[in-house]
Amino acid sequence: MGRYDGYLLCTDFDGTFALPGARLSQENLDAVRYFQSEGGLFTIASGRPPQFLRELVGPFEANAPMIAMNGTVICDEKSFAVIRDYPMDESCLAPLDEIAALGLCDSLILWNGEGERNRWTREEARLPGAYYAAHPKPWYKAVMVCPDESSTLALRAWFNEKWGGRFSGSRSWPTGFEIQAANTGKGEALRWIRAYLGERVRTTVGVGDFENDIPLIRSADIGYAVANAIPEARAAADRVTAANTDHAIAAIIDELGR
């Protein structure tokens, strides 16, 4: 048996696994390869599209299904084929129209399954519902970009009160708020992967830094926040590890192996 048999380590990418500029440290890469060689399963949970995950092949290779679009898409780690997804239907256009009409954000981006994004801005004469009507499906998430963090927090509060029961919403960065299908996210995706892999997984480890990572941290058997995480993510975690700039994933792998 390897030292890490039964572990599934799932980490956020930006601000957690990666250095600024989406760079990967050699310390983290070496640690991941060692973790995998000792029986561990390693994967990514990102808000980015599946096409981005494919571009990561080379520096490292996941050996468990990969999570994209904030948990609304789960891809096979070898073929990158979608093996589970949670798209939104046309009902998502109603809150987008209301957000635009109330001027609660500067722009909206609707992401589909091909990684295509269609940006609506305040200068557009049409409301998002008409603007996005012909945008190819499936639609996985809508991203609202605000001018500052206080505006984003105000949008989050309004959305959760008005639409929170019908959609999931969270911030992925200080001035960005994203909505997706209800009861979806990185945490639900991790639970699905655990069931999918069955007896190969005995302990799940979730790592993150921001609001959209909190479900991942909470759903794992061992939830980690990096030292640079927002206070809410640190409060949700079982453990706080090194910052992303100090090779957090390598630090976690070392701790798990003791």
C-alpha positions in Angstrom: 0.0 0.0 0.0 1.1 3.5 -0.8 1.3 6.2 1.9 -1.6 8.1 0.3 -3.9 5.2 -0.7 -7.5 6.2 -0.2 -7.0 10.0 -0.3 -8.7 12.2 -2.9 -7.2 15.7 -2.8 -9.3 18.3 -4.7 -8.0 21.8 -4.8 -9.1 25.1 -6.2 -6.8 26.5 -8.9 -6.5 30.3 -8.8 -5.2 31.6 -5.5 -4.8 28.1 -4.1 -2.8 25.6 -6.2 -1.5 28.3 -8.6 0.8 31.2 -8.1 -0.2 34.6 -9.5 -0.5 34.5 -13.3 -1.8 30.9 -13.2 1.8 29.6 -12.8 2.5 26.4 -11.0 5.4 26.1 -8.6 7.9 23.2 -9.0 7.4 22.5 -5.3 3.7 21.9 -5.8 4.2 19.9 -9.0 6.8 17.6 -7.4 4.6 17.1 -4.3 1.6 16.1 -6.5 3.6 13.6 -8.5 4.9 12.0 -5.3 1.4 12.0 -3.8 0.1 10.2 -6.9 3.0 7.7 -7.0 2.1 6.8 -3.4 -1.5 6.0 -4.3 -3.2 9.4 -3.9 -5.9 10.8 -6.2 -5.4 14.4 -7.2 -7.7 16.7 -9.1 -8.7 20.4 -9.7 -12.0 22.2 -8.9 -12.0 25.5 -10.9 -14.4 28.1 -11.9 -12.8 28.1 -15.3 -14.1 26.2 -18.4 -13.2 22.6 -19.3 -11.0 23.8 -22.1 -8.7 25.4 -19.5 -8.3 22.1 -17.6 -7.1 20.5 -20.9 -4.4 23.1 -21.2 -3.0 22.1 -17.8 -1.9 18.7 -19.2 1.8 18.7 -19.4 2.8 20.4 -16.1 0.8 17.8 -14.3 -2.0 15.3 -14.9 -5.0 14.7 -12.7 -5.8 11.1 -11.8 -9.4 11.7 -10.8 -12.3 13.5 -12.6 -11.8 17.2 -12.9 -14.3 19.9 -11.8 -14.9 23.0 -14.0 -17.4 25.9 -14.1 -17.7 26.1 -10.3 -18.8 22.5 -10.0 -21.4 22.5 -12.8 -19.2 20.4 -15.1 -17.3 17.3 -14.2 -14.8 16.0 -16.8 -13.0 12.7 -17.3 -9.4 13.4 -16.4 -8.0 11.6 -19.5 -10.5 12.3 -22.4 -12.0 15.5 -20.9 -15.4 14.3 -21.9 -18.2 15.6 -19.7 -19.3 12.8 -17.4 -21.7 14.8 -15.2 -23.1 18.3 -15.6 -25.7 20.7 -14.0 -26.8 23.3 -16.6 -29.3 26.1 -16.2 -32.4 26.5 -18.2 -34.0 29.6 -19.7 -35.4 30.6 -16.2 -31.9 32.1 -15.5 -32.6 34.9 -17.9 -35.2 36.4 -15.5 -32.8 37.3 -12.7 -30.3 38.5 -15.3 -32.8 40.9 -16.8 -33.7 42.2 -13.3 -30.1 42.7 -12.4 -29.4 44.6 -15.6 -32.6 46.7 -15.3 -31.7 47.7 -11.7 -28.1 48.5 -12.7 -26.6 46.2 -10.2 -23.5 45.3 -12.3 -21.5 46.7 -15.1 -21.5 43.6 -17.3 -22.7 40.0 -17.5 -21.1 37.0 -19.0 -23.0 33.8 -19.9 -20.8 30.7 -20.3 -21.8 27.6 -22.3 -20.5 24.1 -22.7 -18.1 25.1 -25.4 -16.4 27.6 -23.2 -17.9 30.4 -25.2 -18.8 33.5 -23.3 -21.1 36.2 -24.5 -20.7 39.6 -22.7 -23.6 42.0 -22.1 -22.7 45.5 -21.0 -24.7 48.5 -19.8 -24.3 50.0 -23.3 -26.3 47.2 -24.9 -29.8 48.4 -25.9 -31.4 45.0 -25.1 -31.8 43.4 -21.8 -29.8 40.2 -21.3 -32.8 37.9 -21.9 -33.1 39.1 -25.5 -29.3 39.4 -25.9 -28.6 35.8 -24.8 -31.7 34.1 -26.5 -29.6 32.7 -29.3 -26.5 31.9 -27.2 -25.8 28.1 -27.7 -26.7 25.8 -24.8 -26.0 24.3 -22.3 -25.6 27.3 -20.1 -23.6 26.6 -17.0 -23.1 29.9 -15.2 -23.6 33.6 -15.5 -20.9 36.0 -14.2 -21.7 39.5 -13.1 -18.8 42.0 -12.9 -19.2 45.0 -10.6 -17.2 48.2 -10.3 -16.0 47.5 -6.7 -16.3 45.0 -3.9 -19.1 46.9 -2.0 -21.2 46.8 -5.1 -20.6 43.0 -5.4 -21.6 42.4 -1.8 -24.8 44.5 -2.3 -25.6 42.4 -5.4 -25.0 39.2 -3.5 -27.4 40.3 -0.7 -30.1 41.3 -3.1 -29.8 38.1 -5.2 -29.8 35.8 -2.2 -32.9 37.4 -0.8 -34.8 37.5 -4.2 -33.5 34.4 -6.0 -31.5 32.4 -3.6 -33.9 29.5 -3.4 -33.9 29.0 -7.2 -30.3 29.4 -8.0 -26.9 29.1 -6.3 -24.8 32.3 -6.2 -21.3 33.1 -4.9 -18.3 35.4 -5.4 -15.3 34.0 -7.2 -13.2 37.1 -6.8 -13.9 40.4 -5.0 -15.8 42.1 -7.8 -17.3 39.1 -9.5 -20.6 37.3 -8.6 -21.7 34.1 -10.3 -25.0 32.3 -10.5 -25.6 28.7 -11.5 -28.2 26.0 -11.0 -29.6 25.5 -7.5 -27.9 23.1 -5.2 -24.7 23.0 -7.4 -21.1 23.9 -6.7 -17.7 22.5 -6.0 -18.9 20.7 -2.9 -21.7 18.9 -4.6 -19.2 18.0 -7.4 -16.7 16.5 -4.9 -19.5 14.4 -3.3 -20.4 13.1 -6.8 -16.8 12.2 -7.6 -16.4 10.4 -4.3 -19.5 8.2 -5.1 -18.3 7.7 -8.7 -14.9 6.4 -7.5 -16.4 4.2 -4.8 -14.0 2.2 -2.7 -11.0 3.9 -4.1 -11.7 6.9 -1.9 -11.7 6.8 1.9 -10.8 10.4 2.8 -11.6 13.5 0.8 -9.5 16.7 1.1 -10.8 20.0 -0.2 -8.7 23.1 -0.5 -9.6 26.7 -1.4 -9.3 30.4 -0.8 -12.5 32.2 -1.8 -16.2 32.2 -1.3 -17.0 29.8 -4.1 -14.6 27.3 -2.5 -16.4 27.2 0.8 -18.8 24.3 -0.2 -15.7 22.4 -1.3 -14.0 23.0 2.0 -17.1 22.1 4.0 -18.0 18.9 2.0 -14.5 17.4 2.4 -13.6 15.1 5.2 -10.6 17.4 5.8 -11.2 21.0 4.6 -8.2 23.3 4.2 -8.0 27.0 3.6 -4.8 28.6 2.4 -3.3 31.3 4.5 -4.3 33.9 1.9 -7.9 32.9 1.9 -10.8 35.2 2.8 -11.9 35.1 6.5 -15.1 33.2 5.6 -13.1 30.4 3.9 -10.7 30.2 6.8 -13.6 30.0 9.3 -15.2 27.1 7.3 -12.0 25.1 7.2 -10.8 22.3 9.5 -7.2 23.4 9.0 -5.4 26.5 7.6 -2.2 25.8 5.6 0.5 27.9 3.9 -0.4 30.6 1.3 -0.6 29.8 -2.3 2.7 31.6 -2.8 4.3 29.3 -0.2 3.4 26.1 -2.1 0.2 25.3 -0.1 -0.5 22.0 -1.8 3.0 20.7 -1.1 2.5 21.7 2.5 -0.8 19.8 2.7 0.7 16.7 1.1 3.5 16.7 3.6 1.1 17.1 6.5 -1.1 14.3 5.3 1.9 11.9 5.0 3.1 12.4 8.6 
